[in-house]
Amino acid sequence: MGSATARSLARAGRSVVLLERFRFGHKRGSSHGRTRIFRLSYPDPTYVEMAKRSRDLWRELENEMDQSLLDMRGGLDLGPNIEHNAAALERNGAPLERMNGKAATERFPGVEIPDDERVLFQPESAVISAEGALAAFIASAMNNGAQALEEREVIRIRPESDGVRVDTAGGDFTARTIVVTVGPWVQKVLAPLGIEIPVRPTRETVSYFDVDTEGLPTIVEWGDPTLYALPSPGQGLKAAEHIAGAVADPDDSGGVDRDSIARVQEWVKRRFPAADPEPRHSETCFYTNTSDEHFVLERRDKIVIGSPCSGHGFKFAPLIGERLAAMAMEER
């Protein structure tokens, strides 16, 4: 979200410095890894509309950088309430197909769905190259004049009468406005300023399974918890639970959740019978969750706060970057 915002601000002609506490692409936060799901399918029409706008902005970034970031696979939604998603898609004029499990399995032989199970297919779902997206946002920002500095941990933010000062381990910066997009560190960074953000950081576990992913769509099975899977180039099938991890401190070391892995294994056995049930690799990432899974995008005087994304915000990155940049450029 930070690199997308830096790009939007730089393209608007503003003087921009992008500060990264670690190295770009580090594995401590929420943006690492090769892939993410892009989908229009949401039960809320507002998010469907946001996803449509984001899709156009991803295409714009692809054209600007002359690289492909979205691998169009189509997506399947499963679960008891998928009619809510269908209604939201129809309200926004997005294409969809309702089918039973037999038809879905015939179309996607690598997926196992009982014949009478209801399935929603949305053809515009895709796999996002997460690593490529991060690199593209940063490169575009720098091409438009932004500075991008790594290993610059923010020690202190000091609002002043005419702007804000940011003290870092590698020197200080002054600006009219600061945009804070620090994921699970947001409470630690903003608490000294008396700003409380109602978020809950959790450490989530993701696993990768060996299987032929040729022709596989993305899959979201809505439930408690929701599970999802997507092809990940060179890694097989990426699968995980959504918001199933424990509350954790991002500065503490922590490993994978073995219980979560076991539950995902059982789901993969059921839905992808050709997959090796033993994951080839498991890793962690952070979610920064609000109670309703909506995003926090707001301005407090000279400080703009972007604390997506409750585990589902990556697909909206170019749109969120535009919105945070617009907030930062407002005079009030």
Secondary structure, 3 states (H helix, E strand, C coil): CHHHHHHHHHHCCCCCEEECCCCCCCCCCCCCCCEEEECCCCCCHHHHHHHHHHHHHHHHHHHHHCCCCEEECCEEEECCCHHHHHHHHHHCCCCCEEEEHHHHHHHCCCCCCCCCCEEEEECCCEEEEHHHHHHHHHHHHHHCCCEEECCCCEEEEEEECCEEEEEECCEEEEECCEEECCHHHHHHHHHHHCCCCCCEEEEEEEEEECCCCCCCCEEEECCCCEEEEEEECCCEEEEEEECCCEECCCCCCCCCCHHHHHHHHHHHHHHCCCCCCCCCEEEEEEEEECCCCCCCEEEECCEEEECCCCCCCHHHHHHHHHHHHHHHHCCC
